[in-house]
């Protein structure tokens, strides 16, 4: 090969190497943007799924609670079943929601003696059993120990009487949604049997 041909080929090889380098940089930049968009879409889709599922979870819990005993064991089983699980795990694709985040409340109806307005309030004291609640409601349907409704909400555990929204937890850290809160997703249903069976003797 002549010296002139070598001189002609050298710039061409250098140009190919530079093009390969710039292509790699462009691909890396585009890949970052692409994955941010993909992960963002997945995170937003999960958020919509979670918001809709939590409402269904509270509906399932309330539908079961109105016909179930209100002792602690029954309440724990209702929470697990509502989350489509039989163990104390997270809701599928719903971290951090666990059975402990489902707040099940038994409400009485108070009537204002002056205006006649009706308000819902937690039943207190709670009746000792479903048969006792049946007797309480027959005696005084507006009494504080007559369970008339069941309310289920998604709350932060350990909040006492208050219902604190649960912080949203991301699965893809590329998108910052840390300030977002999960909806309370409240369901209120009229109490039905609450586990009462015909012929049951009211407990003390």
Order of alpha helices (4+ residues) and beta strands (2+ residues): alpha-alpha-beta-beta-alpha-beta-beta
